């Protein structure tokens, strides 16, 4: 009678170990596929009963640990995506600001050139023939057109810079919100990792 009990216990132990091995393999597959770890997913992959997953302490611990690791990986992925978005907007804002500085410098140079030419025209106007004065006036008109074009480009770049800064501020606000959500999400996951017997997600 005692040997029968011992044999039955050994059989149950072997069966339990076999189920735990299947659970470990299922969790490894989910981790490779970067899939969400849930009791239902493990049940389907491992081919074990849900009651075993909920009642066996080792099974619960395996799933709790895998869930915590999966949550941490997803949180890291979201942080990387947020950082990439933030970096892209910051790069755009810096490029727009650099272009605005260059355009502003070019407008100032054009204004100085126009002022210099106007001074020359005034100095030479009395001694120059009419056609020369006309050519200078035409050149002056062309320079003024170029100046208006540069000023228009300057205004466009200023508007783009303002939009980039506004978008960057919006992204900062959004990233701050995501980080707050991540902290709220990762907190329970870490608690499940520390308390393996805590209730599991379905």
C-alpha positions as CSV (number, residue, x, y, z in Angstrom):
1,X,0.0,0.0,0.0
2,X,2.9,2.3,0.9
3,X,4.7,1.6,-2.4
4,X,1.5,2.3,-4.3
5,X,1.2,5.7,-2.7
6,X,4.9,6.4,-3.4
7,X,4.5,5.4,-7.0
8,X,1.4,7.6,-7.4
9,X,3.2,10.5,-5.9
10,X,6.2,10.0,-8.2
11,X,3.9,9.8,-11.2
12,X,2.1,13.1,-10.2
13,X,5.5,14.8,-9.7
14,X,6.7,13.6,-13.2
15,X,3.4,14.8,-14.7
16,X,3.7,18.2,-13.0
17,X,7.3,18.6,-14.1
18,X,6.3,17.8,-17.7
19,X,3.6,20.4,-17.5
20,X,6.0,23.0,-16.1
21,X,8.5,22.2,-18.9
22,X,5.7,22.8,-21.5
23,X,4.9,26.1,-19.8
24,X,8.6,27.2,-19.9
25,X,8.7,26.3,-23.6
26,X,5.5,28.2,-24.3
27,X,6.8,31.3,-22.4
28,X,10.1,31.1,-24.4
29,X,8.1,31.1,-27.7
30,X,6.1,34.1,-26.6
31,X,9.2,35.9,-25.6
32,X,10.9,35.2,-28.9
33,X,7.8,36.5,-30.8
34,X,7.5,39.5,-28.4
35,X,3.9,38.5,-27.8
36,X,1.9,39.5,-24.7
37,X,2.1,37.0,-21.9
38,X,-1.3,36.0,-20.6
39,X,-2.8,33.0,-18.9
40,X,-4.9,32.3,-22.0
41,X,-1.9,32.5,-24.3
42,X,0.2,30.1,-22.1
43,X,-2.8,27.8,-21.8
44,X,-3.1,27.6,-25.6
45,X,0.6,27.3,-26.3
46,X,1.5,24.8,-23.6
47,X,-1.7,22.8,-23.8
48,X,-2.3,22.8,-20.0
49,X,-5.4,23.5,-18.1
50,X,-6.2,26.9,-16.8
51,X,-6.8,25.5,-13.3
52,X,-3.3,24.2,-13.2
53,X,-1.9,27.6,-14.2
54,X,-3.8,29.2,-11.4
55,X,-3.4,26.6,-8.7
56,X,0.2,25.4,-9.2
57,X,2.6,27.7,-7.3
58,X,5.5,27.1,-9.7
59,X,3.4,27.8,-12.8
60,X,2.1,31.0,-11.3
61,X,5.6,32.1,-10.5
62,X,6.8,31.4,-14.0
63,X,3.9,33.4,-15.6
64,X,4.3,36.3,-13.1
65,X,8.0,36.6,-13.9
66,X,7.4,36.4,-17.7
67,X,4.6,39.0,-17.4
68,X,6.9,41.4,-15.5
69,X,9.7,40.9,-18.1
70,X,7.2,41.4,-21.0
71,X,5.8,44.5,-19.5
72,X,9.3,45.9,-18.9
73,X,10.3,45.2,-22.6
74,X,7.1,46.9,-23.9
75,X,7.7,49.9,-21.7
76,X,11.2,50.2,-22.9
77,X,10.0,50.0,-26.5
78,X,7.5,52.7,-25.9
79,X,10.2,54.9,-24.3
80,X,12.4,54.4,-27.3
81,X,9.6,55.3,-29.7
82,X,8.8,58.4,-27.7
83,X,12.5,59.4,-27.6
84,X,12.8,59.0,-31.4
85,X,9.7,61.2,-31.9
86,X,11.1,63.8,-29.6
87,X,14.5,63.7,-31.3
88,X,12.9,64.1,-34.7
89,X,10.9,67.2,-33.6
90,X,13.9,68.7,-31.9
91,X,16.0,68.2,-35.1
92,X,13.4,69.9,-37.2
93,X,13.2,72.8,-34.8
94,X,17.0,73.2,-34.8
95,X,17.1,73.1,-38.6
96,X,14.3,75.7,-38.9
97,X,16.1,77.9,-36.4
98,X,19.4,77.6,-38.3
99,X,17.7,78.4,-41.6
100,X,16.1,81.4,-40.1
101,X,19.4,82.7,-38.8
102,X,21.0,82.3,-42.2
103,X,18.1,84.1,-44.0
104,X,18.1,86.9,-41.5
105,X,21.9,87.4,-42.1
106,X,21.3,87.4,-45.8
107,X,18.5,90.0,-45.5
108,X,20.8,92.3,-43.5
109,X,23.6,91.9,-46.1
110,X,21.1,92.8,-48.9
111,X,20.0,95.9,-47.0
112,X,23.6,97.0,-46.5
113,X,24.3,96.5,-50.2
114,X,21.2,98.5,-51.2
115,X,22.1,101.3,-48.9
116,X,25.6,101.4,-50.3
117,X,24.3,101.4,-53.9
118,X,21.8,104.1,-53.1
119,X,24.6,106.3,-51.8
120,X,26.6,105.7,-55.0
121,X,23.7,106.6,-57.1
122,X,23.2,109.9,-55.2
123,X,26.9,110.7,-55.6
124,X,27.0,109.9,-59.3
125,X,23.6,110.9,-60.4
126,X,24.5,114.5,-61.3
127,X,27.5,113.5,-63.5
128,X,26.0,110.4,-65.1
129,X,24.1,110.3,-68.4
130,X,20.4,109.5,-68.2
131,X,20.8,105.9,-69.5
132,X,23.3,105.1,-66.7
133,X,21.0,106.4,-64.1
134,X,18.2,104.3,-65.5
135,X,20.4,101.2,-65.4
136,X,21.2,101.9,-61.7
137,X,17.6,102.5,-61.0
138,X,16.7,99.2,-62.6
139,X,19.4,97.4,-60.6
140,X,18.1,99.0,-57.5
141,X,14.6,97.8,-58.3
142,X,15.9,94.3,-58.8
143,X,17.7,94.4,-55.5
144,X,14.5,95.6,-53.7
145,X,12.6,92.7,-55.3
146,X,15.3,90.3,-54.0
147,X,15.0,91.9,-50.6
148,X,11.2,91.4,-50.6
149,X,11.7,87.8,-51.6
150,X,14.2,87.2,-48.8
151,X,11.9,88.9,-46.3
152,X,9.0,86.7,-47.4
153,X,11.2,83.6,-47.0
154,X,12.3,84.9,-43.6
155,X,8.7,85.2,-42.5
156,X,7.9,81.7,-43.8
157,X,10.9,80.2,-41.9
158,X,9.9,82.1,-38.8
159,X,6.4,80.6,-39.0
160,X,7.9,77.1,-39.5
161,X,10.1,77.6,-36.5
162,X,7.1,78.6,-34.4
163,X,5.2,75.6,-35.6
164,X,8.2,73.3,-34.9
165,X,8.5,74.7,-31.4
166,X,4.8,74.3,-30.8
167,X,4.9,70.7,-32.0
168,X,8.0,70.1,-29.9
169,X,6.2,71.4,-26.8
170,X,3.2,69.2,-27.6
171,X,5.5,66.2,-28.0
172,X,7.1,67.0,-24.6
173,X,3.7,67.1,-23.0
174,X,2.7,63.8,-24.7
175,X,5.9,62.1,-23.7
176,X,5.4,63.2,-20.1
177,X,1.9,61.7,-20.2
178,X,3.3,58.5,-21.6
179,X,6.0,58.3,-19.0
180,X,3.4,58.7,-16.3
181,X,1.3,56.0,-17.8
182,X,4.4,53.7,-18.0
183,X,5.1,54.3,-14.4
184,X,1.5,53.3,-13.5
185,X,1.7,50.3,-15.8
186,X,5.2,49.0,-14.7
187,X,4.4,49.4,-11.0
188,X,1.8,46.6,-10.8
189,X,4.0,44.4,-13.0
190,X,7.0,44.8,-10.7
191,X,4.7,44.0,-7.7
192,X,3.5,40.8,-9.5
193,X,7.2,39.9,-10.0
194,X,7.9,40.3,-6.3
195,X,4.7,38.5,-5.1
196,X,4.5,35.4,-7.4
197,X,1.3,34.3,-5.8
198,X,-0.6,37.5,-6.6
199,X,-3.6,37.2,-8.9
200,X,-2.7,36.8,-12.6
201,X,-4.1,38.5,-15.7
202,X,-6.4,36.5,-17.9
